[in-house]
Amino acid sequence: MIAALHVPQLPLQVALWEEPDLDGQPCAMLAPGSLREGGPRVPVLYANARAQREGVETGMALTRALARCRTLQLRERVPEAEARMRESLLRRATHLAADVELADEATVLLDVFPIPEARRDPAAWLEALPEFPLFWRRAIGPTPEAAWLAAVSGREVVEEVEALWDLPLGVLATLGARPEWRERWEAWGLRRVGEFARLAGAAVRDRLGVEASRMHAVLNGERRRLRLHRPVKRLLESFELEEPVTQLEPLFFVLHRLLETLVGRLQAMLRVARELVLTLHFIDGRAEESRLRVADPSAGLEGLMAILRAFLEGAEHAAPTQAVTLEVLPTEASQAQRDWMRRGLADGNRFTETLAHLQSLVGRERVGRPRPARSHRAEDFAVQPFHSGRGGGEVPAVLPLPLRRFRPPIGVTVFSEGRGGLSWPLALQGGPWAGSITARRGPFLLSGHWWGQEAWKRVEWDVSLESGALLKVAQVGGTRWWVEGAYG
């Protein structure tokens, strides 16, 4: 038996609560910094009821919103004030129940099964709750998600999840439904929560993935435990040196002492370190902060110290160090079972240590994972930092046909004919792929950097030959032809 406390449009309500003179006026909420000179042009994040009656909607461009309502009052989000109100909501929840979950920035879930009054008469218990400074909605349901949806939709007591099946599918955005799922639901003709819930679970998993399958199970009554909210104390230690140091060994000694204290507190909390934040304060008054991600979150002293040691050995500092601050960002220890069918890192922290050494040798910007660059040039790529996730994400249901590229591409003679100013390939002459082209896809006209000296232009085709070979061919410079690779 779960209760939900939900504050609709919490950021906007906080702003209106701090400025009572705005009561009754059309108001809209923007992102921080949007109203300053040269600030980003962002859409409306929230609009109160008066503004909505004037035609202002969430997600609307600011210029359009002002055109619809010339008296619209604009305010920026104030994260500090929102955090204070969120803490007030959490304190209210912890006074009511021992087990509390912070579902999102404006919703708190609490287990009220141990409360006899809530079990005996849920509606009366909700009615008797003390008032909150902001307008809030309260609801009780059999599962966390049921109570959450009931509070968001304005219902109070829901005995079965099926009672929420008449809600529009858009309400599932509250539970994290992705935009692409909603597009697929619309294409399938689904309009209500119940229509999605009645689909076969296996079909949902195959077509939308694991996360959508979990949501489908929740809408069919699957229960889970609350993710208990426990305030995390900041794990931070500082030390000011008697004399500025330029050597690493004295710095390593100090860091080892600080880290030993932090690790002890971390282990007492039953947490592991996911990131280390190291700040060096120099004698000239400057400070340099470095964030070191722990590839395999751990609470091991020597493993974390090795990460700090490898980083400092590759760093260069222009001034002696006067003081040092070390902070450990904690996280829950992963309970995921290793997948024996996949190869993984035997020691993630050793991997991070190796990366630090490589970065000191070749530069931080040259170490990472390759990813496609924002360019149409063949094989163009950029480097991004390694992430700390354990998996590579969900595998698409349909994989494209792989292309085995030839490096370098192989020159070939192509018999072609001109159509519309382009050369259409008809056959390959000579070489291992000699023969007529039976089918083709294209032309794919690619170009880039036309504004500079590195301008390039090419026309690509995917062709099928009589022999059954599937090739990618390209014409570069309007004359030469190349076989870029073979499919399959």
Backbone torsions as a table, in degrees:
resi	resn	phi	psi	omega
1	MET	NA	114.9	-171.3
2	ILE	-121.0	137.3	173.2
3	ALA	-107.9	149.3	179.1
4	ALA	-125.7	133.7	173.7
5	LEU	-114.8	116.3	-172.2
6	HIS	-128.2	130.6	177.1
7	VAL	-108.0	103.1	-179.3
8	PRO	-63.3	138.6	177.3
9	GLN	48.3	52.2	-176.0
10	LEU	-54.1	-46.0	-179.4
11	PRO	-58.5	-42.1	-179.8
12	LEU	-69.6	-40.6	178.3
13	GLN	-62.7	-37.7	178.2
14	VAL	-62.1	-44.2	179.8
15	ALA	-63.4	-42.9	179.9
16	LEU	-69.0	-33.1	179.2
17	TRP	-67.7	-36.0	179.4
18	GLU	-79.8	-15.3	177.2
19	GLU	-126.8	82.8	-177.5
20	PRO	-60.1	-24.4	-179.0
21	ASP	-63.6	-17.8	-179.6
22	LEU	-82.3	-4.5	-177.9
23	ASP	-59.7	127.2	179.6
24	GLY	88.6	-6.1	179.4
25	GLN	-98.3	151.1	176.3
26	PRO	-69.4	125.2	-176.4
27	CYS	-132.0	148.5	176.6
28	ALA	-136.7	150.8	-176.8
29	MET	-112.0	133.9	178.8
30	LEU	-119.9	169.2	178.6
31	ALA	-70.4	155.8	178.7
32	PRO	-58.2	137.3	178.1
33	GLY	85.9	-0.2	-175.2
34	SER	-73.2	-26.1	-174.9
35	LEU	-94.3	-4.8	179.8
36	ARG	-78.1	163.5	-178.9
37	GLU	-61.1	122.6	-179.2
38	GLY	76.7	13.0	179.6
39	GLY	-67.8	164.0	-178.3
40	PRO	-66.4	144.4	177.1
41	ARG	-88.4	102.7	-174.5
42	VAL	-118.1	159.7	179.6
43	PRO	-76.8	170.5	177.0
44	VAL	-69.3	128.9	179.5
45	LEU	-88.2	-41.8	-179.8
46	TYR	-143.4	150.0	175.8
47	ALA	-140.1	135.3	-180.0
48	ASN	-77.8	177.5	-173.5
49	ALA	-61.8	-39.1	-179.6
50	ARG	-64.0	-42.1	178.2
51	ALA	-66.5	-36.5	178.8
52	GLN	-65.8	-35.2	176.5
53	ARG	-66.5	-24.6	177.3
54	GLU	-84.7	-2.1	177.8
55	GLY	101.0	5.4	178.8
56	VAL	-83.6	131.8	-177.5
57	GLU	-126.9	155.0	175.3
58	THR	-63.3	134.4	-178.9
59	GLY	90.4	-5.6	-178.7
60	MET	-75.5	145.1	176.5
61	ALA	-63.0	145.3	-175.4
62	LEU	-61.4	-42.5	-179.2
63	THR	-62.3	-38.1	178.7
64	ARG	-69.4	-38.8	178.7
65	ALA	-63.5	-41.3	179.2
66	LEU	-69.1	-30.2	177.1
67	ALA	-68.4	-33.9	-180.0
68	ARG	-79.9	-30.1	-177.5
69	CYS	-139.3	98.9	-175.8
70	ARG	-71.7	-20.6	179.4
71	THR	-96.5	16.1	-177.0
72	LEU	-64.7	127.2	176.7
73	GLN	-91.3	127.3	-176.1
74	LEU	-107.7	136.6	177.0
75	ARG	-137.7	147.8	176.6
76	GLU	-93.5	153.3	176.0
77	ARG	-64.9	142.8	177.6
78	VAL	-119.0	92.8	-174.2
79	PRO	-57.0	-35.7	-178.2
80	GLU	-64.9	-45.2	179.2
81	ALA	-66.2	-37.4	178.1
82	GLU	-64.6	-40.2	179.7
83	ALA	-64.3	-39.4	178.9
84	ARG	-63.9	-41.0	179.4
85	MET	-69.4	-34.9	177.9
86	ARG	-66.0	-39.4	176.2
87	GLU	-64.0	-37.3	177.1
88	SER	-63.8	-40.0	177.6
89	LEU	-64.9	-40.6	178.7
90	LEU	-65.5	-40.6	178.0
91	ARG	-63.2	-39.6	177.7
92	ARG	-60.4	-42.0	-178.6
93	ALA	-68.0	-41.2	-178.5
94	THR	-70.0	-21.8	174.0
95	HIS	-74.5	-21.6	-178.4
96	LEU	-92.3	-34.4	-174.7
97	ALA	-147.3	157.8	-178.8
98	ALA	-82.0	-36.2	-176.3
99	ASP	-102.3	116.0	-173.8
100	VAL	-132.7	141.9	176.1
101	GLU	-126.2	132.7	172.7
102	LEU	-88.3	98.0	-173.3
103	ALA	-70.9	-45.2	173.8
104	ASP	-152.7	-170.4	-173.5
105	GLU	-66.3	-11.9	-176.6
106	ALA	-132.5	11.2	-175.7
107	THR	-136.1	133.1	176.3
108	VAL	-123.2	133.3	177.1
109	LEU	-109.1	141.5	179.1
110	LEU	-142.3	144.0	-179.8
111	ASP	-83.3	111.1	-177.1
112	VAL	-106.3	9.2	179.3
113	PHE	-59.3	-37.6	179.4
114	PRO	-70.0	-7.1	-177.4
115	ILE	-92.4	111.2	-176.2
116	PRO	-59.5	-38.3	-179.0
117	GLU	-64.1	-36.6	179.5
118	ALA	-69.6	-36.6	178.1
119	ARG	-70.7	-38.7	-174.5
120	ARG	-71.6	-46.0	-178.0
121	ASP	-146.1	86.8	-176.0
122	PRO	-58.4	-41.3	-177.6
123	ALA	-64.4	-43.0	179.8
124	ALA	-66.7	-36.7	179.3
125	TRP	-64.8	-41.9	177.5
126	LEU	-63.6	-40.7	-178.2
127	GLU	-65.1	-31.4	-176.1
128	ALA	-84.0	-2.5	179.9
129	LEU	-64.2	142.2	178.1
130	PRO	-60.6	152.9	-179.5
131	GLU	-68.2	152.7	177.4
132	PHE	-113.2	148.2	-177.9
133	PRO	-56.1	-32.3	179.7
134	LEU	-105.3	163.4	174.7
135	PHE	-68.2	129.8	179.8
136	TRP	-136.8	162.9	176.7
137	ARG	-119.2	140.5	-178.0
138	ARG	-125.0	140.8	-178.0
139	ALA	-152.1	158.4	176.2
140	ILE	-130.9	135.7	179.5
141	GLY	-145.9	171.6	-177.3
142	PRO	-74.9	-22.8	-178.9
143	THR	-133.0	162.3	178.8
144	PRO	-56.8	-45.3	-177.4
145	GLU	-68.8	-35.9	178.4
146	ALA	-63.8	-44.6	178.1
147	ALA	-64.9	-39.2	179.5
148	TRP	-61.7	-51.4	179.6
149	LEU	-63.1	-37.6	179.3
150	ALA	-63.2	-42.7	179.7
151	ALA	-66.6	-42.1	-179.2
152	VAL	-64.8	-37.5	-177.3
153	SER	-87.4	0.0	175.5
154	GLY	86.8	17.0	177.2
155	ARG	-99.6	155.2	-174.2
156	GLU	-103.3	-60.7	-175.5
157	VAL	-117.8	122.5	178.9
158	VAL	-124.0	119.0	-177.5
159	GLU	-86.5	-32.1	179.9
160	GLU	-132.1	148.7	178.9
161	VAL	-61.3	-32.8	-178.5
162	GLU	-59.9	-21.6	179.3
163	ALA	-67.1	-14.6	179.6
164	LEU	-98.5	1.5	-175.5
165	TRP	-69.1	-15.7	179.6
166	ASP	-84.7	-2.4	179.1
167	LEU	-71.5	151.2	175.4
168	PRO	-66.4	151.2	-176.9
169	LEU	-62.6	-24.3	-179.3
170	GLY	-59.4	-23.2	-178.6
171	VAL	-68.1	-18.8	-179.6
172	LEU	-71.0	-9.9	172.2
173	ALA	-60.0	-27.2	176.5
174	THR	-59.9	-37.1	-178.3
175	LEU	-87.9	2.7	177.3
176	GLY	100.0	20.6	177.7
177	ALA	-63.3	131.4	-176.6
178	ARG	-78.7	151.9	178.4
179	PRO	-57.7	-37.0	-179.2
180	GLU	-67.4	-30.3	174.7
181	TRP	-65.0	-45.1	-178.1
182	ARG	-63.6	-36.3	176.1
183	GLU	-63.7	-41.0	178.9
184	ARG	-66.3	-41.7	178.5
185	TRP	-61.1	-40.9	179.2
186	GLU	-65.0	-39.1	177.6
187	ALA	-65.6	-31.5	178.1
188	TRP	-79.9	-7.5	-178.9
189	GLY	82.9	18.5	179.7
190	LEU	-86.3	135.7	-178.2
191	ARG	-124.8	-29.5	-174.5
192	ARG	-116.3	157.2	179.6
193	VAL	-58.4	-41.1	-178.8
194	GLY	-62.8	-33.7	179.4
195	GLU	-64.9	-36.9	176.1
196	PHE	-73.3	-40.8	-177.6
197	ALA	-63.8	-28.3	-178.1
198	ARG	-80.2	-8.8	178.4
199	LEU	-67.1	156.2	177.4
200	ALA	-67.2	133.4	-177.4
201	GLY	-60.5	-40.5	-179.7
202	ALA	-64.4	-38.1	179.7
203	ALA	-67.0	-38.4	178.3
204	VAL	-63.4	-42.7	179.7
205	ARG	-63.9	-42.8	-177.4
206	ASP	-66.0	-36.3	-172.6
207	ARG	-95.6	-28.8	-175.7
208	LEU	-119.0	-14.4	176.8
209	GLY	104.3	179.2	-173.1
210	VAL	-68.4	-42.2	-176.7
211	GLU	-63.3	-42.5	177.7
212	ALA	-65.6	-34.0	178.1
213	SER	-65.0	-38.3	176.9
214	ARG	-63.8	-42.6	178.7
215	MET	-63.2	-38.7	178.0
216	HIS	-61.9	-41.9	179.4
217	ALA	-65.2	-38.1	179.0
218	VAL	-63.4	-41.1	-179.8
219	LEU	-70.1	-12.8	175.6
220	ASN	-102.7	16.1	171.4
221	GLY	98.9	5.4	179.2
222	GLU	-64.5	136.1	-176.8
223	ARG	-104.2	154.5	175.9
224	ARG	-144.6	165.1	176.1
225	ARG	-83.9	153.9	175.4
226	LEU	-67.9	143.5	172.2
227	ARG	-86.5	96.2	-168.1
228	LEU	-62.3	136.2	178.0
229	HIS	-88.2	121.0	176.8
230	ARG	-127.6	114.2	179.5
231	PRO	-55.6	128.9	-178.1
232	VAL	-97.6	122.5	176.8
233	LYS	-73.9	147.0	-178.8
234	ARG	-71.6	126.7	-179.5
235	LEU	-97.2	93.6	-173.6
236	LEU	-142.8	136.5	177.4
237	GLU	-136.7	143.1	179.1
238	SER	-129.5	157.4	178.3
239	PHE	-151.5	129.3	177.1
240	GLU	-104.0	126.0	-175.9
241	LEU	-78.1	144.6	178.3
242	GLU	-66.0	-38.6	178.3
243	GLU	-129.5	140.6	176.7
244	PRO	-58.7	143.5	-177.8
245	VAL	-118.1	146.7	175.6
246	THR	-118.0	-13.4	179.7
247	GLN	-94.6	156.5	-176.6
248	LEU	-81.9	-32.7	-173.9
249	GLU	-60.3	-46.6	176.1
250	PRO	-60.7	-35.3	179.1
251	LEU	-68.1	-40.0	176.9
252	PHE	-61.9	-38.8	-179.9
253	PHE	-62.3	-45.2	179.9
254	VAL	-65.3	-45.6	-179.2
255	LEU	-62.5	-37.4	178.5
256	HIS	-62.3	-40.8	178.4
257	ARG	-65.5	-44.6	179.2
258	LEU	-63.6	-44.5	-177.6
259	LEU	-67.7	-34.2	178.0
260	GLU	-61.2	-41.8	177.4
261	THR	-65.5	-44.7	-177.8
262	LEU	-66.3	-40.2	179.3
263	VAL	-63.9	-38.9	177.0
264	GLY	-60.6	-44.1	177.2
265	ARG	-66.8	-36.4	179.8
266	LEU	-64.3	-44.6	179.9
267	GLN	-67.0	-34.7	177.4
268	ALA	-65.0	-26.9	178.6
269	MET	-86.5	-3.2	-176.2
270	LEU	59.6	43.4	178.4
271	ARG	-124.9	168.4	175.9
272	VAL	-126.7	161.9	-178.1
273	ALA	-87.6	130.1	175.2
274	ARG	-105.2	-18.5	-179.4
275	GLU	-159.3	145.0	174.9
276	LEU	-112.7	132.3	178.4
277	VAL	-113.4	109.5	-176.8
278	LEU	-107.9	124.6	177.8
279	THR	-120.6	121.9	176.6
280	LEU	-103.5	126.9	178.8
281	HIS	-103.9	121.0	-173.7
282	PHE	-94.6	164.3	-175.1
283	ILE	-67.7	-23.8	179.7
284	ASP	-85.0	6.3	177.0
285	GLY	96.4	-12.0	178.8
286	ARG	-78.1	158.7	175.6
287	ALA	-135.5	143.2	-178.7
288	GLU	-127.4	120.4	-179.3
289	GLU	-103.6	134.6	178.0
290	SER	-129.6	134.2	179.4
291	ARG	-108.6	119.7	-176.1
292	LEU	-113.0	111.2	-179.6
293	ARG	-76.7	138.8	177.0
294	VAL	-94.8	112.1	-173.8
295	ALA	-59.4	-44.5	178.3
296	ASP	-117.6	94.4	-174.3
297	PRO	-46.0	130.6	-171.3
298	SER	-148.6	161.2	173.4
299	ALA	-118.4	22.2	179.8
300	GLY	-84.2	126.1	-175.8
301	LEU	-62.2	-49.6	-174.6
302	GLU	-69.0	-36.7	178.4
303	GLY	-64.5	-42.2	178.4
304	LEU	-69.6	-37.1	178.5
305	MET	-64.8	-35.3	178.8
306	ALA	-62.6	-35.4	178.1
307	ILE	-65.5	-44.7	178.0
308	LEU	-64.0	-41.8	-178.4
309	ARG	-63.1	-45.7	-178.8
310	ALA	-64.2	-37.5	-180.0
311	PHE	-66.4	-47.1	-176.0
312	LEU	-69.2	-32.1	179.1
313	GLU	-66.4	-24.7	179.6
314	GLY	-100.7	-0.9	-178.1
315	ALA	-94.0	153.4	177.2
316	GLU	-121.6	134.7	-179.0
317	HIS	-128.4	138.2	-174.4
318	ALA	-86.0	-9.6	-177.2
319	ALA	-140.6	155.8	176.9
320	PRO	-63.1	153.3	-178.7
321	THR	-91.4	129.3	-178.9
322	GLN	-101.3	-33.9	-178.6
323	ALA	-151.1	161.3	-178.0
324	VAL	-139.7	141.1	176.5
325	THR	-127.3	132.6	-179.2
326	LEU	-128.4	128.0	177.7
327	GLU	-124.8	139.1	177.2
328	VAL	-111.1	124.5	176.9
329	LEU	-94.4	116.7	-173.0
330	PRO	-89.1	163.6	172.4
331	THR	-153.1	166.7	178.2
332	GLU	-74.4	144.8	177.4
333	ALA	-66.3	135.0	-179.6
334	SER	-70.4	136.6	178.1
335	GLN	-107.0	11.4	-176.7
336	ALA	-70.1	137.5	177.0
337	GLN	-78.9	140.2	179.8
338	ARG	-66.8	143.8	179.4
339	ASP	-91.3	110.0	-176.3
340	TRP	-73.2	-10.2	-179.6
341	MET	-89.9	-3.9	-179.9
342	ARG	-124.1	151.3	176.5
343	ARG	-89.3	135.5	179.7
344	GLY	-134.6	-176.5	179.3
345	LEU	-76.8	128.6	177.1
346	ALA	-70.6	-34.5	179.9
347	ASP	-143.5	98.7	-176.9
348	GLY	-64.1	-35.1	-179.5
349	ASN	-71.4	-33.9	174.5
350	ARG	-64.1	-35.3	177.5
351	PHE	-64.3	-44.2	178.3
352	THR	-62.1	-39.6	178.1
353	GLU	-62.6	-41.8	177.9
354	THR	-63.7	-40.6	178.0
355	LEU	-60.8	-40.6	179.8
356	ALA	-61.8	-40.9	177.4
357	HIS	-64.0	-42.5	179.4
358	LEU	-63.6	-40.9	180.0
359	GLN	-63.7	-35.5	178.3
360	SER	-69.1	-25.0	-178.2
361	LEU	-85.9	-45.7	-172.1
362	VAL	-114.6	-6.6	-179.0
363	GLY	104.7	143.3	-176.8
364	ARG	-62.6	-35.4	-176.2
365	GLU	-73.5	-8.5	-177.6
366	ARG	-103.6	3.9	-177.9
367	VAL	-118.9	127.9	178.8
368	GLY	160.4	-160.4	179.4
369	ARG	-103.0	137.7	176.1
370	PRO	-72.8	143.9	175.4
371	ARG	-141.3	155.2	178.6
372	PRO	-59.5	133.5	178.0
373	ALA	-81.3	163.4	178.5
374	ARG	-80.1	70.2	-175.6
375	SER	-156.3	155.1	176.1
376	HIS	-96.4	2.7	179.6
377	ARG	-67.9	136.3	-179.0
378	ALA	-60.2	131.9	176.2
379	GLU	63.9	15.4	175.8
380	ASP	-72.7	138.0	-176.9
381	PHE	-148.5	163.4	173.9
382	ALA	-126.2	171.5	-178.7
383	VAL	-115.0	129.7	176.6
384	GLN	-123.1	154.5	-178.0
385	PRO	-62.9	153.4	174.9
386	PHE	-68.0	139.3	176.8
387	HIS	-95.2	168.0	-175.3
388	SER	-100.6	9.0	-179.6
389	GLY	-68.0	157.0	-177.6
390	ARG	-90.7	-17.5	-177.7
391	GLY	-130.4	171.4	179.5
392	GLY	-96.3	16.4	-179.0
393	GLY	87.5	179.2	-179.0
394	GLU	-75.3	142.9	178.1
395	VAL	-83.2	128.4	179.3
396	PRO	-57.0	149.9	-179.3
397	ALA	-64.5	-32.9	-180.0
398	VAL	-123.6	121.0	179.2
399	LEU	-98.0	140.5	177.9
400	PRO	-71.3	161.0	178.0
401	LEU	-67.2	126.1	-176.2
402	PRO	-69.6	148.3	177.5
403	LEU	-111.9	122.8	175.7
404	ARG	-95.3	104.4	-175.9
405	ARG	-77.7	146.0	175.7
406	PHE	-96.7	125.1	-179.9
407	ARG	-122.3	110.5	-2.4
408	PRO	-78.4	167.4	176.6
409	PRO	-62.9	155.0	-173.6
410	ILE	-100.1	125.6	177.6
411	GLY	-68.4	145.3	-176.8
412	VAL	-149.5	152.0	175.5
413	THR	-95.6	129.7	-175.0
414	VAL	-122.8	129.6	171.8
415	PHE	-86.6	124.7	-173.9
416	SER	-141.1	171.1	174.8
417	GLU	-134.8	151.2	-177.3
418	GLY	-85.1	131.9	175.1
419	ARG	-141.2	121.6	176.4
420	GLY	58.6	33.0	178.7
421	GLY	84.2	3.7	179.8
422	LEU	-122.5	157.8	177.6
423	SER	-94.9	119.5	178.8
424	TRP	-97.5	121.0	-177.5
425	PRO	-70.4	134.6	178.6
426	LEU	-113.5	-32.3	-178.8
427	ALA	-160.5	154.0	174.2
428	LEU	-102.9	133.6	-175.9
429	GLN	-112.0	125.3	178.1
430	GLY	78.0	165.0	178.5
431	GLY	81.0	-177.8	-175.5
432	PRO	-71.2	-12.1	-177.2
433	TRP	-114.2	23.8	-178.1
434	ALA	-59.6	134.2	178.4
435	GLY	153.5	170.1	-179.0
436	SER	-77.1	150.6	176.4
437	ILE	-90.6	121.6	-177.1
438	THR	-92.3	-24.9	179.2
439	ALA	-154.4	152.2	-178.8
440	ARG	-148.8	151.3	171.9
441	ARG	-124.5	129.1	-177.8
442	GLY	147.3	-168.9	-0.5
443	PRO	-78.4	149.0	173.3
444	PHE	-108.8	105.5	-176.5
445	LEU	-88.5	119.0	-177.8
446	LEU	-123.5	140.6	178.0
447	SER	-159.0	165.3	179.8
448	GLY	-172.2	165.4	179.3
449	HIS	51.5	38.0	-179.6
450	TRP	-66.4	-15.9	-177.2
451	TRP	-87.1	-6.1	-175.8
452	GLY	-128.8	-171.4	-178.3
453	GLN	-76.5	-15.1	-178.8
454	GLU	-95.6	27.6	-179.7
455	ALA	-60.5	141.8	179.0
456	TRP	-144.0	156.7	-177.6
457	LYS	-154.8	136.8	-179.3
458	ARG	-153.9	159.3	176.8
459	VAL	-125.6	123.4	-176.9
460	GLU	-110.7	151.2	177.2
461	TRP	-137.9	145.1	166.4
462	ASP	-104.6	121.7	-172.8
463	VAL	-126.0	151.0	174.8
464	SER	-117.8	130.6	-177.2
465	LEU	-100.5	168.5	178.4
466	GLU	-59.3	-32.3	-177.9
467	SER	-74.3	-7.5	-177.6
468	GLY	96.3	-5.4	-180.0
469	ALA	-69.6	140.5	175.8
470	LEU	-113.1	118.0	-174.1
471	LEU	-125.1	156.9	168.3
472	LYS	-109.7	118.9	179.1
473	VAL	-116.8	153.2	-177.6
474	ALA	-140.7	142.4	173.7
475	GLN	-107.8	121.3	-175.5
476	VAL	-114.4	130.4	177.7
477	GLY	73.6	9.0	176.9
478	GLY	82.5	-0.3	-176.5
479	THR	-131.6	-58.1	-172.0
480	ARG	-80.5	142.4	177.3
481	TRP	-113.5	145.2	-179.7
482	TRP	-137.3	146.2	170.1
483	VAL	-92.4	111.7	-175.9
484	GLU	-79.6	-31.1	-177.8
485	GLY	175.9	176.8	-179.8
486	ALA	-122.5	139.0	177.1
487	TYR	-85.7	150.3	173.7
488	GLY	99.0	NA	NA
